[in-house]
Amino acid sequence: MPEPMRRVLIPVQLSDASLPKGPVRRAGGTAMGTSWSVQMAGPGLDLQRAVEAELDDVIREMSHWRDDSDLGRFNKAPAGTAVELPADLFHVLAHGAAVGRAFEGAFNPYAGELVNLWGFGPRNRYEEPGFAPPAAALADAARERATHALTGAVVLNGERRTALQPGGVLLDLSAIAKGFSVDKVARMLESHGVRDYLVEVGGELRGAGVKPDGQPWWVELESLPGAEVPETVVALHGLSVATSGDYRRFFENEGARAAHTIDPRTGQPIRHGVASLTVFHPECMLADALSTALTVLGPDEGMRFAEREGIAMRMLVREGDGFRELASSRFLEMLQ
């Protein structure tokens, strides 16, 4: 039987004077191929319209589903072109490349070709009739191009805010842009004087402050059907949560689960049994990227990296017909 509910809580000292006034306001919708929701307490603003404007900006710059996005413009640029990028796109790409180098290629924002070959991009989808996994030679060639891009072929110039397209490199920021969009909405709210909010885009979350009753923004960690692990709820004030997993988009290939998370180092979908991995971090963009990178590393290497870097992480690993929970020391320290 699973243990009783666990709580992840960062203590915060509050006085009655610091509690937000008025009811909680809500907005929600769809964007970036997923759903979003915002809850807030504080100054008045047209919440729905303000959030939609922020998310539209992210889509216009970073969508790999739109050929006319700024990301699409880079992907189509001729070899040798230094492509000027908007500030947010350059920021996300630079951080994605830095995470990729820190993880020695287990995260790679230049692996869009691999994502497409395995049917998880905008065309030639894995669920469409006639789809077939790529031949080994194709996957290997795409892997080499992505690795070459991360190790220096794509030159980022921070002063000019340009990225050099070496030829044939395809950006895919889907493992970091969703988290960035959460941070972007949070910054917009704060710029309007909102201190107390909960922002969610496609399951990635960031919270600050408290609700008018003094309670934090409690969220339950996503679980898996049949996983007998403790129910865990998290108080999000000054904290973000991002989860990666192999259960959302996958297909069966040669008797094995081919998940949408691709290991850029091998050019193949991950196959080490990590079903779900959650990272806690103040910035949702980095939580998003870290959750993907640690998922690619797998149970043993991922846990060693999390312990060495002090990352708060929980993972569920498939074992036979069940699941095993692994948690980093930093995550366990946060439990109350």
C-alpha positions in Angstrom: 0.0 0.0 0.0 1.2 3.5 -0.7 2.2 5.8 2.1 -0.1 8.7 3.3 0.0 12.0 1.4 3.3 13.8 1.5 3.7 17.6 1.4 6.4 19.6 -0.2 6.5 22.9 1.5 8.9 25.8 1.7 8.0 27.7 4.9 6.9 31.3 4.5 6.1 33.8 7.2 2.9 35.8 6.7 1.0 38.5 8.5 -2.7 39.4 8.0 -1.5 42.6 6.3 0.4 40.7 3.7 -2.6 38.5 2.6 -4.1 39.3 -0.8 -7.5 41.0 -0.8 -10.5 40.0 -2.8 -11.5 36.7 -4.6 -9.3 34.5 -6.7 -9.6 35.3 -10.4 -9.2 32.7 -13.1 -8.5 32.5 -16.8 -7.7 29.6 -19.1 -7.6 28.4 -22.7 -5.4 26.6 -25.2 -2.1 27.6 -26.8 1.1 25.9 -27.9 -0.8 22.7 -28.6 -1.9 22.4 -25.0 -4.1 23.9 -22.3 -3.2 26.7 -19.9 -4.7 28.2 -16.7 -3.9 31.1 -14.4 -5.2 31.9 -10.9 -4.4 35.1 -9.2 -5.3 37.4 -6.4 -4.5 41.1 -6.7 -4.8 44.2 -8.9 -7.3 44.2 -11.7 -6.3 43.6 -15.3 -7.8 41.9 -18.3 -6.3 38.6 -17.3 -7.5 36.5 -20.2 -6.3 39.0 -22.8 -3.0 39.7 -21.1 -2.1 36.0 -20.8 -3.1 35.3 -24.4 -0.8 38.1 -25.6 2.2 36.7 -23.8 1.6 33.2 -25.1 1.0 34.5 -28.6 4.5 36.1 -28.4 6.1 32.8 -27.5 4.3 31.0 -30.4 5.2 33.7 -32.9 8.9 33.3 -31.9 9.4 29.7 -30.9 6.8 27.5 -32.6 8.3 24.6 -34.6 4.8 24.0 -36.0 4.8 27.3 -37.9 7.1 27.9 -40.8 6.6 31.7 -40.3 7.9 31.7 -36.7 11.3 33.2 -35.9 12.4 29.6 -35.1 11.2 28.5 -38.5 13.1 31.4 -40.1 16.3 30.1 -38.6 15.5 26.5 -39.6 15.0 27.6 -43.3 18.0 29.9 -43.4 20.8 29.1 -45.9 24.1 27.7 -44.6 26.4 30.4 -43.3 23.6 32.8 -42.4 23.9 34.7 -39.1 20.2 34.9 -38.2 19.1 37.8 -35.9 16.7 36.5 -33.3 14.2 38.2 -31.0 15.4 38.7 -27.4 13.2 36.0 -25.9 14.1 33.4 -28.5 17.8 34.1 -28.2 17.5 33.9 -24.4 15.8 30.5 -24.5 18.1 29.1 -27.1 21.2 30.2 -25.2 20.0 28.6 -22.0 19.0 25.5 -23.9 22.5 25.2 -25.4 24.1 25.8 -21.9 22.0 23.0 -20.4 23.0 20.8 -23.3 26.7 21.4 -22.7 26.3 20.8 -19.0 24.6 17.5 -19.7 27.2 16.6 -22.4 24.6 16.3 -25.1 21.7 14.6 -23.2 19.7 17.8 -23.9 20.1 19.4 -27.3 18.0 22.3 -28.7 19.4 21.5 -32.2 17.9 18.0 -32.3 14.7 19.0 -34.3 15.7 16.7 -37.2 15.7 13.7 -34.9 12.4 14.6 -33.4 10.9 14.9 -36.8 12.4 11.5 -38.0 10.9 9.7 -35.0 7.4 11.1 -35.8 7.1 13.6 -33.0 7.4 16.8 -35.0 4.8 18.7 -37.0 4.7 16.4 -40.0 5.1 12.7 -40.7 3.5 12.0 -37.3 3.9 8.6 -35.6 0.1 8.2 -35.3 -0.4 8.8 -39.1 -1.0 5.9 -41.5 2.2 4.8 -43.2 4.6 6.2 -40.6 7.8 4.1 -40.2 10.7 4.7 -37.8 13.8 6.1 -39.5 16.5 3.8 -40.8 19.6 3.7 -38.6 21.8 5.6 -41.1 19.3 8.5 -41.2 19.1 8.7 -37.4 22.9 8.5 -37.1 23.3 11.3 -39.6 20.8 13.5 -37.8 22.4 12.8 -34.5 25.8 13.8 -35.8 24.4 17.1 -37.1 22.8 17.9 -33.8 25.9 17.0 -31.8 28.1 19.1 -34.2 25.7 22.1 -33.8 25.8 21.9 -29.9 29.6 21.6 -29.9 30.2 24.7 -31.9 28.7 24.7 -35.4 25.9 27.0 -34.3 27.6 30.1 -33.1 25.6 32.4 -30.8 26.6 36.1 -30.7 25.0 37.7 -27.6 26.0 41.2 -28.6 24.3 41.0 -32.0 21.8 38.4 -30.8 22.4 36.2 -33.8 22.7 32.5 -34.3 24.8 31.1 -37.2 23.0 28.5 -39.3 25.7 26.0 -40.4 23.2 24.3 -42.8 20.5 21.9 -42.1 20.2 22.4 -38.4 16.6 22.3 -37.1 15.8 24.0 -33.7 13.2 22.3 -31.5 12.6 24.1 -28.2 9.6 22.1 -27.1 11.5 20.8 -24.0 12.2 24.3 -22.7 9.8 26.8 -24.4 6.7 25.7 -22.4 8.5 26.3 -19.1 9.7 29.7 -20.4 6.1 30.6 -21.3 5.1 30.0 -17.7 7.9 32.3 -16.5 6.9 34.9 -19.1 3.3 35.0 -17.9 4.5 35.1 -14.3 6.8 38.1 -15.0 3.9 39.9 -16.8 1.7 39.4 -13.7 4.4 40.8 -11.5 4.9 43.8 -13.7 1.2 44.6 -13.0 1.7 44.4 -9.2 0.4 40.8 -8.9 2.3 39.0 -6.1 0.0 36.0 -5.6 -0.6 33.7 -8.5 -0.5 30.2 -9.9 0.4 29.8 -13.6 0.1 26.5 -15.5 0.9 25.7 -19.2 0.6 22.1 -20.3 1.2 20.7 -16.8 4.3 22.9 -16.0 3.6 25.2 -13.1 4.9 28.2 -11.2 3.4 29.8 -8.1 4.1 32.8 -5.9 2.5 34.2 -2.7 -0.6 32.7 -1.2 -4.4 32.7 -1.7 -6.6 35.2 0.2 -7.2 32.6 3.0 -3.5 32.4 3.6 -3.1 28.9 2.1 -0.4 28.3 -0.5 -1.2 27.3 -4.0 -1.3 23.5 -3.4 -0.9 21.3 -6.5 -0.8 17.5 -6.7 2.1 15.9 -8.5 1.0 14.0 -11.6 0.9 10.3 -11.0 0.6 7.3 -13.3 -2.2 4.7 -13.5 -1.3 1.7 -11.4 1.6 3.4 -9.7 1.3 2.7 -6.0 3.5 5.6 -4.8 2.7 8.2 -2.1 0.4 11.0 -3.2 2.5 14.2 -3.1 1.2 17.8 -3.0 3.4 20.8 -3.4 3.0 24.3 -2.1 4.1 26.6 -4.9 5.3 29.9 -3.6 8.5 30.9 -5.3 8.7 27.5 -6.9 8.1 25.9 -10.2 7.4 22.2 -11.2 8.0 20.5 -14.5 7.4 16.9 -15.4 8.7 14.7 -18.3 7.5 11.2 -19.0 7.2 8.4 -21.5 3.5 7.9 -21.1 2.1 10.9 -23.0 3.3 10.3 -26.6 4.8 7.0 -27.7 4.4 4.1 -30.1 5.5 0.5 -30.0 8.6 -0.2 -32.1 10.1 -3.8 -32.3 8.4 -4.8 -29.1 9.6 -1.7 -27.1 8.0 1.6 -26.1 9.4 4.4 -28.3 8.7 7.5 -26.3 8.7 11.1 -27.6 11.8 11.8 -25.5 14.8 11.3 -27.8 18.3 10.8 -26.5 20.3 13.2 -28.8 23.5 11.2 -28.0 22.2 8.0 -29.5 19.6 9.3 -31.9 17.1 6.9 -30.4 14.1 7.2 -28.1 14.9 6.5 -24.4 14.4 2.9 -23.3 15.7 2.8 -19.7 12.3 2.7 -18.0 11.9 6.3 -16.7 8.1 6.7 -16.8 7.9 10.1 -15.1 10.4 12.6 -13.8 9.6 15.8 -11.9 12.0 18.7 -11.1 11.5 21.6 -8.7 13.2 24.9 -9.4 12.5 28.6 -9.0 12.5 29.1 -12.8 10.1 27.0 -14.8 12.2 27.2 -17.9 15.1 25.5 -16.2 12.8 23.0 -14.4 11.4 22.1 -17.9 14.9 21.6 -19.4 16.3 19.8 -16.4 13.4 17.4 -16.3 14.0 16.4 -19.9 17.8 16.1 -19.5 17.6 14.0 -16.4 15.0 11.8 -18.0 17.4 11.2 -20.9 20.2 10.3 -18.5 18.1 7.6 -16.9 17.7 6.3 -13.3 21.4 5.8 -12.3 23.1 8.6 -14.2 20.3 11.0 -13.6 20.3 10.4 -9.9 24.0 10.9 -9.7 23.8 14.2 -11.6 20.9 15.4 -9.4 22.7 14.6 -6.2 25.9 16.3 -7.4 24.1 19.5 -8.5 21.6 19.6 -5.6 18.6 19.3 -7.8 15.2 18.5 -6.2 13.9 15.6 -8.3 11.5 12.7 -8.1 11.3 9.9 -10.7 9.1 6.9 -11.3 10.9 4.0 -13.0 9.1 1.0 -14.6 9.9 -2.3 -13.0 7.9 -5.3 -14.4 4.2 -4.5 -14.0 4.9 -1.8 -11.4 6.9 1.3 -10.6 9.8 2.2 -8.3 10.1 5.7 -6.9 13.5 7.4 -6.7 14.0 10.8 -5.1 17.0 13.1 -4.7 18.2 14.2 -1.3 17.1 17.8 -2.1 13.6 16.6 -2.7 13.5 14.6 0.5 14.7 17.6 2.4 11.7 19.6 1.2 9.1 17.1 2.5 7.2 18.2 5.6 
